[in-house]
Amino acid sequence: MNRVSKSLAVAMIGGGSVLGAFFGTTVVQNVRFAQAAEQVQATREQLAHVDSLASVFREIGKVVEPSVVKIDVRKTAGAGNRQLPFDDEMLKRFFPDNDGDGQPDVPEDFGNGDGFGLQGTGSGVIMETQGSTAYIMTNNHVAGGASEIRVTLADGRTIENGKVVGTDAKTDLAVIKIEADRVIPAKWGDSDDLQKGDWIMAFGSPFGYVGSMTHGIVSALNRTNVGILGQHGYENFIQVDAPINPGNSGGPLVNVKGQVVGINTAIATRTGGFQGIGFAIPSNQAKFVYTALKEKGKVTRGWLGVSIRDVAQDAAGIQQAFHYSGTDGVFVHELLDNAPVAGKLQRGDIITEMNGKPVKTVQELRNTIAATPPNSELKLKVFRGGKLQDTTIRIGEQPDNLEQVALRGGGNRPGQPGSAKESSSELRGMTLANPNEDLVQKFGLSAEQRKGAVVTEVKPRSAAAKAGLRPGEVITEVEGNPVTSAKEAAEAIAKKEPGKILLLYVTSNVPGASRFVFVDPQK
């Protein structure tokens, strides 16, 4: 083949490659276009049915809204001490505190213009009717302390003279009743069936706008330690992203079946308005409180009478000192005075199961015990002495004021205070001294705290400080052995191998504050 022929062949071969690439690319593009067009058409057909989702929301609204009410409240306190719902910070932006009482100066007719003297507003949901009496579930921070209650029904009727049946500050729930005909109660749902991602709807009267409805999903479950209900509150919130604002408090949170699965309670906010996180009380907890308040006017709760803490909070120390291999469970620090479980539980026990179900956290245990009728029997599995064992306990009745419950003496015995000249020692970042008269007076030590080693000073950022030790607490045990003086405590502490977690037991004159302390030098 001559050069011309070769060149032509090359050109022809090259041209064929170019044409093949051109037509191949075109075919691919056509296929992709056809697939895209097909996808668009299929999506359009799907979107044509999206109205069915909207219709679900509409139908839920029709089912729930007749049961939702707006609640206007005049508080018992005078105008100078009026209390607004805790999430109504927005009012402070519009009404300054001119009289210096810490509350916004809200006009007496704010929100209705008729001189009712509105001091709080919220929502509620009718959960039951008996004849012409309707029972409404709402929040304690809405209805608690009310001297007058006005309820606005979904059909526009206004009912005066609502009555508080009962309130429960520990769950922030309340029940009120009104006299009204032709009202429709809502239905309870099972909050235990909720899962993260479930659709939910929130109803109420945000900023006084009656008949409002928002939707979203469950963004988390079992939220504890939110800090809303205080030390003795029972927090187990449903977290939602459905917009909740001031005035929604006490309104229902419902599922796609139109059932009440929660009571809207609070929002996490820096501005006073909704910022993406709302909290609702689970319906199973609310139903228990509702029934108790309606029948008895108060909530009677079960009680163990122990000071407890999550194992996970002191896992390394508990594992080393008590030879426990897990991180779940509830650690018993102290038995309170007249504890119902005296003789059944003891300090240092780790509760791992209750009625055959694992116990992971204090909140789980407290919520279950609180919802258990007094005198009921429960089967517990506890870790003690290096092994698991079963025990059956009988639940007691929780005292009305836990703060006034005195501590058991434990291993401490009343003794005489030492002299002011007795020595002190400094170890692990804390200064120890005998409980002399000066220290008894300074820290208000009880008779049961007059034997042991008083912590008089804790150095900042020391191992003792990081373990939570505080001046005024009294060390009564070191590594499980009783100590009766600062000298004994210092000698026992000095014997502990450096670098190892030190186990102490300290008593306090604050109820429920006596506990095991794990001083970890590695922290």
VENNOR-V430855 format. One record per residue. RES is the residue in one letter. SS is DSSP state (@ for helix, = for strand, . for the rest). Layout:
# VENNOR-V430855
RES;SS / RES;SS
This chain:
# VENNOR-V430855
M;. / N;. / R;@ / V;@ / S;@ / K;@ / S;@ / L;@ / A;@ / V;@ / A;@ / M;@ / I;@ / G;@ / G;@ / G;@ / S;@ / V;@ / L;@ / G;@ / A;@ / F;@ / F;@ / G;@ / T;@ / T;@ / V;@ / V;@ / Q;@ / N;@ / V;@ / R;@ / F;@ / A;@ / Q;@ / A;@ / A;@ / E;@ / Q;@ / V;@ / Q;@ / A;@ / T;@ / R;@ / E;@ / Q;@ / L;@ / A;. / H;. / V;. / D;@ / S;@ / L;@ / A;@ / S;@ / V;@ / F;@ / R;@ / E;@ / I;@ / G;@ / K;@ / V;@ / V;@ / E;@ / P;@ / S;@ / V;= / V;= / K;= / I;= / D;= / V;= / R;= / K;= / T;. / A;. / G;. / A;@ / G;@ / N;@ / R;. / Q;. / L;. / P;. / F;. / D;. / D;. / E;. / M;@ / L;@ / K;@ / R;@ / F;@ / F;. / P;. / D;. / N;. / D;. / G;. / D;. / G;. / Q;. / P;. / D;. / V;. / P;. / E;. / D;. / F;. / G;. / N;. / G;. / D;. / G;. / F;. / G;. / L;. / Q;. / G;= / T;= / G;= / S;= / G;= / V;= / I;= / M;= / E;= / T;= / Q;= / G;. / S;. / T;= / A;= / Y;= / I;= / M;= / T;= / N;. / N;@ / H;@ / V;@ / A;@ / G;. / G;. / A;= / S;= / E;= / I;= / R;= / V;= / T;= / L;. / A;. / D;. / G;. / R;. / T;= / I;= / E;. / N;. / G;. / K;= / V;= / V;= / G;= / T;= / D;= / A;. / K;. / T;. / D;. / L;= / A;= / V;= / I;= / K;= / I;= / E;= / A;. / D;. / R;. / V;. / I;. / P;. / A;. / K;. / W;= / G;. / D;. / S;@ / D;@ / D;@ / L;. / Q;. / K;. / G;. / D;. / W;= / I;= / M;= / A;= / F;= / G;= / S;. / P;@ / F;@ / G;@ / Y;. / V;. / G;. / S;= / M;= / T;= / H;= / G;= / I;= / V;= / S;= / A;= / L;= / N;= / R;= / T;. / N;. / V;. / G;. / I;. / L;. / G;. / Q;. / H;. / G;. / Y;. / E;. / N;. / F;= / I;= / Q;= / V;= / D;. / A;. / P;. / I;. / N;. / P;. / G;. / N;. / S;. / G;. / G;. / P;= / L;= / V;= / N;. / V;. / K;. / G;. / Q;. / V;= / V;= / G;= / I;= / N;= / T;= / A;= / I;= / A;. / T;. / R;. / T;. / G;. / G;. / F;. / Q;. / G;. / I;. / G;= / F;= / A;= / I;= / P;= / S;@ / N;@ / Q;@ / A;@ / K;@ / F;@ / V;@ / Y;@ / T;@ / A;@ / L;@ / K;@ / E;@ / K;@ / G;. / K;. / V;. / T;. / R;. / G;= / W;= / L;. / G;. / V;= / S;= / I;= / R;= / D;= / V;@ / A;@ / Q;@ / D;@ / A;@ / A;@ / G;@ / I;@ / Q;@ / Q;@ / A;@ / F;@ / H;. / Y;. / S;. / G;. / T;. / D;. / G;. / V;= / F;= / V;= / H;= / E;= / L;= / L;= / D;. / N;. / A;. / P;. / V;. / A;= / G;. / K;. / L;= / Q;. / R;. / G;. / D;. / I;= / I;= / T;= / E;= / M;= / N;. / G;. / K;= / P;= / V;. / K;. / T;. / V;@ / Q;@ / E;@ / L;@ / R;@ / N;@ / T;@ / I;@ / A;@ / A;. / T;. / P;. / P;. / N;. / S;. / E;= / L;= / K;= / L;= / K;= / V;= / F;= / R;= / G;. / G;. / K;= / L;= / Q;= / D;= / T;= / T;= / I;= / R;= / I;. / G;= / E;= / Q;. / P;. / D;. / N;. / L;@ / E;@ / Q;@ / V;. / A;. / L;= / R;. / G;. / G;. / G;. / N;. / R;. / P;. / G;. / Q;. / P;. / G;. / S;. / A;. / K;. / E;. / S;. / S;= / S;= / E;= / L;= / R;. / G;. / M;= / T;= / L;= / A;= / N;. / P;. / N;. / E;@ / D;@ / L;@ / V;@ / Q;@ / K;@ / F;@ / G;. / L;. / S;. / A;@ / E;@ / Q;@ / R;. / K;. / G;. / A;= / V;= / V;= / T;= / E;= / V;= / K;. / P;. / R;. / S;. / A;@ / A;@ / A;@ / K;@ / A;. / G;. / L;. / R;. / P;. / G;. / E;. / V;= / I;= / T;= / E;= / V;= / E;. / G;. / N;= / P;= / V;. / T;. / S;. / A;@ / K;@ / E;@ / A;@ / A;@ / E;@ / A;@ / I;@ / A;@ / K;. / K;. / E;. / P;. / G;. / K;. / I;. / L;= / L;= / L;= / Y;= / V;= / T;= / S;. / N;. / V;. / P;. / G;. / A;. / S;. / R;= / F;= / V;= / F;= / V;= / D;. / P;. / Q;. / K;.
